[in-house]
């Protein structure tokens, strides 16, 4: 039983680092899809630099993180494409939405490729 626990430690550490790099990937992708990205690119680059000193960069984690952000954008645009109007008892308005399908497909491809690539690489080691 102790042998199994010792074998699981490197696997769990690899999974933790994968998700840490996935969070960095979310920040990195946000820097490119948002106007606020101008303000976030330097802090994200600093985090990448500091984390890379602790553990090698996990490209699959970065890819999955970017995919997660693309999936969030697809969810936020789910009423698109086009203009959607809304009315309540006290207010009304209209919102412009993008087509969510390209964001959804890109997000699914990136997230799935990142997770599958990490699993494949972990299996080989």
Backbone as a ProteinNet text record, in pm:
[ID]
protein_1_A
[PRIMARY]
XXXXXXXXXXXXXXXXXXXXXXXXXXXXXXXXXXXXXXXXXXXXXXXXXXXXXXXXXXXXXXXXXXXXXXXXXXXXXXXXXXXXXXXXXXXXXXXXXXXXXXXXXXXXXXXXXXXXXXXXXXXXX
[TERTIARY]
82	0	87.1	196.7	286.7	350.3	375.4	433.8	338.2	209.8	110.3	105.7	111.8	110.5	233.2	347.9	469.8	463	396	382.4	285.5	188.5	87.2	138.1	239.7	288.5	336.2	419.1	460.6	342.8	247.8	131.2	49.8	24.4	-53	20	150.9	228.5	219.7	226	213	77	-27.7	-163	-177.4	-121	-127.6	-57.9	61.3	133.4	60.7	-4.7	-84.7	-191.3	-264.9	-371.9	-318.3	-202.1	-139.1	-108	-49.4	-18.4	-145.1	-252	-379.6	-432.8	-418.8	-460.7	-377.5	-249.4	-164	-209.5	-249.2	-299.4	-425.5	-512.1	-631.5	-589.9	-496.6	-449.6	-381.1	-301.9	-231.8	-331.4	-431.1	-532.2	-615.7	-644.7	-720.9	-645.7	-515	-433.3	-448.8	-492	-505.7	-648.5	-748.8	-886.9	-958.9	-893.8	-960	-878.9	-949.4	-882.6	-805.9	-856.6	-787.3	-658	-638.8	-517.9	-391.1	-404.1	-288.3	-235	-325.3	-286.5	-242.1	-283.1	-253.1	-134.6	-87.2	17.9	148.3	185.8	309.9	301.4	194.2	185.7	184.4	114.9	112.1	251	321.8	458.6	548.8	531.2	609.3	577.2	450	410.4	469.9	466.1	525	674.2	742.8	886.5	915.5	838.4	862.5	826	714.3	674.7	769.9	821.3	914.1	1042.6	1075.5	1193.1	1166.3	1037.9	1001.6	975.3	913.5	873.5	873.3	914	914.6	775.3	773.3	646.5	572.2	445.2	360	272.8	314	241	100	81	-53.8	-144.5	-89.5	-166.9	-204	-107.7	-135.7	-245	-238.7	-338.7	-477.1	-484.4	-613.3	-668.2	-580.8	-625.3	-682.9	-616.9	-669.8	-805	-817.9	-945.7	-1055.9	-1021.9	-1122.4	-1173.4	-1083.6	-1127.7	-1215.7	-1179.8	-1262	-1401.5	-1409.1	-1539.7	-1622.4	-1557.9	-1628.3	-1683.2	-1603.1	-1650	-1769.6	-1763.4	-1876	-2001	-1984.7	-2099.8	-2158.9	-2073.4	-2121.6	-2191.1	-2155.2	-2214.4	-2325.6	-2375.6	-2468.2	-2599	-2635.4	-2759.5	-2740	-2617.6	-2586.4	-2606.6	-2579.4	-2529.7	-2643.3	-2607.9	-2704.8	-2740.5	-2851.5	-2897.7	-3005.5	-2992.5	-3090.6	-3145.6	-3274.7	-3336.8	-3403.1	-3402.6	-3460.4	-3543	-3642.2	-3731.4	-3761.9	-3755.6	-3799.5	-3901.4	-3947.1	-4046.6	-3989.7	-3859	-3800.4	-3699.2	-3661.3	-3558.2	-3573.2	-3506.9	-3501.9	-3375.2	-3337.5	-3217.3	-3192.9	-3089.8	-3051.3	-2900.9	-2860.8	-2720.4	-2682	-2559.5	-2504.8	-2421.5	-2444.3	-2373	-2301.5	-2187.4	-2113.2	-2170.2	-2126.8	-2163.7	-2082.2	-2147.6	-2073.5	-2010.7	-2054.7	-2008.1	-1856.8	-1796.9	-1650.5	-1574.6	-1622.8	-1558.5	-1572.1	-1689.8	-1713.6	-1623.9	-1617.9	-1534.8	-1386.8	-1339.4	-1198.1	-1169.4	-1261.3	-1242.9	-1240.3	-1331.8	-1334.3	-1207.9	-1163.4	-1042.2	-921.2	-905.2	-788.1	-790.3	-905.2	-912.6	-890	-958.1	-945.8	-805.3	-747.4	-611	-511.6	-528.3	-438.2	-447.5	-569.4	-587.3	-538.3	-573.7	-530.7	-378.7	-319.5	-173.4	-103.3	-155.5	-95.6	-109.1	-225.9	-246.2	-154.3	-140.1	-53	92	137.1	274.7	297.4	201.6	215.8	220.8	148.5	145.4	281.4	345.4	473.1	586.2	576	686.9	695.4
-118.5	0	125.9	119.9	234.4	260.8	155.3	170.7	246.7	216.4	285.3	433.4	463.9	603.4	677.3	611.5	675	697.2	607.6	623.6	736.1	761.9	863.2	1005.2	1022.7	1156.9	1232.6	1174	1249.6	1281.2	1188.2	1211.7	1329.7	1331.6	1440.9	1574	1571.7	1694.7	1743.5	1652.1	1690.4	1749.6	1693.9	1747	1886.5	1904.8	2036.5	2140.3	2106.8	2201.7	2224.8	2124.6	2143.6	2250	2240.7	2335.6	2473.2	2479	2609	2677.4	2602.4	2660	2689.7	2614	2644.5	2780.1	2810.2	2941.4	3052.9	3028.9	3126.6	3141.6	3031.3	3036.5	3120.4	3115	3199.7	3346.8	3381.5	3519.9	3563.1	3473.5	3504.2	3524.9	3438.3	3452	3578.6	3611.2	3732.3	3855.3	3850.1	3962	3986.2	3885.1	3898.7	3922.6	3883	3898.2	4016.4	4089	4198.4	4326.2	4436.5	4565.5	4583.7	4526.8	4532.9	4451.2	4372.7	4292.5	4374.6	4499.4	4588.5	4604.2	4602.6	4617.1	4485.7	4373.7	4244.4	4171.1	4212.4	4136.5	4137.2	4250	4253.4	4170.2	4180.6	4092.3	3943.8	3909	3768.8	3724.1	3809.1	3775.1	3756.7	3839.6	3825	3693.2	3657.6	3529.7	3413.4	3421.1	3315	3302.4	3415	3413.6	3350.2	3390.3	3337.3	3189.5	3150.6	3009.2	2920.6	2972.7	2893.8	2864	2944.2	2917	2803.5	2784.5	2677.9	2544.9	2552.6	2431.3	2462.4	2367.3	2393.2	2432.2	2516.9	2562.4	2442.6	2432.5	2325.8	2385.4	2365.7	2420.4	2366.5	2242.9	2185.8	2254.8	2290.6	2365.2	2503.1	2571.1	2702.1	2692.2	2588.2	2568.4	2543.3	2460.8	2434.7	2560	2639.9	2764.7	2860.3	2870.4	2954.6	2901.2	2769.8	2709.6	2740.3	2742.7	2776.1	2918.5	3010.6	3148.4	3159	3087.8	3089.6	3032.4	2931.5	2875.2	2975.7	3053.6	3157.7	3263.7	3304.1	3402.3	3344.9	3218.7	3155.7	3157.6	3130.5	3132	3272.5	3372.4	3510.1	3558.2	3501.8	3540	3444.3	3363.5	3255.3	3304.2	3429.8	3480.5	3535.2	3529.8	3586.1	3485.4	3523.3	3654	3753.1	3879.7	3985.4	4064	4133.4	4220.5	4148.9	4156.8	4098.5	4210.8	4226.8	4330.5	4265.9	4337.3	4287.6	4397.7	4356.5	4450.1	4396.4	4484.5	4451.3	4556.5	4549.6	4645.8	4786.9	4797	4929.7	4971.4	4883	4917.8	4832.3	4878	4800.1	4839.3	4755.7	4785	4677.9	4700.9	4604.9	4580	4458.8	4419.6	4359.4	4382.2	4325.6	4203.5	4091	3967.2	3914.6	3853.2	3785.9	3646.8	3582.5	3443.5	3355.5	3278.8	3200.2	3072.3	3027.6	2899.8	2897.1	2997.7	2992.2	2991	3068	3070.1	2933.8	2873.3	2741.8	2635.6	2633.6	2533.1	2551.1	2674.9	2699.5	2663.3	2695.8	2662.3	2512.9	2440.7	2294.9	2229.7	2276.7	2220.3	2247	2371.2	2405.2	2331.8	2333.8	2269.5	2118.6	2056.2	1910.8	1871.2	1946.2	1915.9	1929.9	2031.2	2049.4	1936.7	1898.7	1789.8	1657.6	1629.7	1504.4	1500.9	1613.1	1617.7	1596.4	1656.4	1636.1	1490.6	1432.3	1291.7	1200.2	1228.5	1146.7	1158.1	1280	1299.5	1237.3	1248.4	1189.7	1037.7	980.4	835.1	784.2	866.7	825.8	831.9	919.9	936.6	827.3
0	0	0	69.5	75.4	-61.2	-136.7	-270	-361.2	-353	-434.9	-398.5	-269.4	-226.4	-278.6	-279.3	-329.9	-481.3	-553.1	-697.1	-733.2	-646.9	-675.5	-652.2	-567.7	-536.9	-660.9	-746	-865.8	-958.6	-966.1	-1051.2	-998.9	-868.8	-811	-824.1	-805.7	-822.7	-967.3	-1062.5	-1203.3	-1232.7	-1172.1	-1192.8	-1131.5	-1013.7	-949.7	-1036.3	-1085	-1169.4	-1301.3	-1354.5	-1476	-1453.1	-1342.6	-1316	-1278.2	-1214.1	-1188.7	-1321.1	-1414	-1544.9	-1623.8	-1598.7	-1665.3	-1618.3	-1490.1	-1440.7	-1502.8	-1518.3	-1586.7	-1731.7	-1793.2	-1930.8	-1942.9	-1841.3	-1841.2	-1841.1	-1755.3	-1749.8	-1877.7	-1934.4	-2059	-2173.3	-2183.1	-2288.4	-2266.9	-2142.6	-2112.2	-2161.9	-2154.4	-2201.1	-2351	-2424.5	-2569.3	-2616.5	-2538.3	-2585.4	-2522.3	-2433.8	-2365.2	-2376.4	-2375.5	-2374.4	-2243.5	-2135.8	-2006.9	-2010.1	-2114.7	-2128	-2131.5	-2175.1	-2175.1	-2032.7	-1936.3	-1796.3	-1733.2	-1791	-1728.4	-1790.4	-1905.8	-1973	-1892.6	-1833.3	-1755.5	-1627.4	-1547.5	-1430.4	-1468.2	-1576.3	-1619.3	-1663.7	-1735.7	-1777.1	-1655.4	-1553.1	-1430.2	-1359.8	-1353	-1292.1	-1370.6	-1502.6	-1585.2	-1556.2	-1548.3	-1519.9	-1383.7	-1281.6	-1146.7	-1136.3	-1195.2	-1189.4	-1269.6	-1379.3	-1461.6	-1386	-1287.2	-1204.4	-1106.4	-1069.1	-975.6	-1045.2	-1161.9	-1233.9	-1383.1	-1466.9	-1611.8	-1662.8	-1764.2	-1821.7	-1879.9	-1844.7	-1895.8	-2006.2	-2129.8	-2244.2	-2254.8	-2214.2	-2218.7	-2117	-2002.3	-1903.6	-1955.1	-2018.7	-2076.3	-2182.9	-2265.5	-2370.1	-2311.1	-2207.2	-2142.9	-2076.3	-2016.5	-1956	-2058.8	-2172.7	-2280.4	-2326.2	-2332.5	-2371.3	-2271.1	-2142.6	-2041.4	-2061	-2089.9	-2111.2	-2236.1	-2341.2	-2462.2	-2434.9	-2349.2	-2312.6	-2232	-2147.6	-2072.3	-2168.1	-2265.3	-2364.5	-2441.4	-2479.7	-2550.4	-2462.7	-2334.6	-2243.9	-2232.4	-2221.1	-2209.2	-2336.3	-2450.6	-2578.4	-2621.7	-2531.9	-2566.3	-2628.4	-2611	-2669.9	-2811	-2860.5	-2991.9	-3102	-3221.9	-3262.9	-3281.1	-3269.5	-3295.2	-3171.1	-3181.5	-3074.7	-2994.4	-2863	-2771.5	-2684.1	-2682.4	-2599.4	-2478.3	-2369.1	-2244.8	-2179.4	-2102.5	-2033.9	-1894.8	-1797.3	-1661.9	-1620.4	-1497.2	-1450.4	-1441.4	-1421.1	-1400.8	-1506.8	-1593.9	-1691.6	-1817.2	-1922.5	-2046.2	-2120.2	-2212.6	-2289.1	-2392.8	-2471.1	-2573.7	-2564	-2590.9	-2587.1	-2721.3	-2759.9	-2883.1	-2845.8	-2912.8	-2882.7	-3006.9	-2982.6	-3088.6	-3110.5	-3216.7	-3241.6	-3145.1	-3057.9	-2959.7	-3016.5	-3132.9	-3186.5	-3211.1	-3275.1	-3293.6	-3161	-3063.8	-2932.2	-2864.4	-2877.4	-2817.5	-2879.9	-3011.8	-3078.9	-3046.4	-3051.1	-3018	-2873.4	-2784	-2643.1	-2618.5	-2681.7	-2665.3	-2720.4	-2836.6	-2897.2	-2807.8	-2764.5	-2681.6	-2547.9	-2479.5	-2348.7	-2359.2	-2454.5	-2470.5	-2514.6	-2607	-2652.2	-2537.9	-2454.7	-2341.5	-2240.6	-2204.2	-2107.9	-2166.8	-2292	-2355.5	-2371.7	-2409.3	-2422.8	-2291.3	-2186.3	-2053.7	-2009.8	-2031.9	-1994.7	-2074.5	-2203.3	-2288.4	-2243.2	-2216.4	-2172	-2034.5	-1944.9	-1812.1	-1818.9	-1911.8	-1929.3	-1980.9	-2065	-2122.8	-2022	-1921.1	-1826.5	-1726.9
[MASK]
+++++++++++++++++++++++++++++++++++++++++++++++++++++++++++++++++++++++++++++++++++++++++++++++++++++++++++++++++++++++++++++

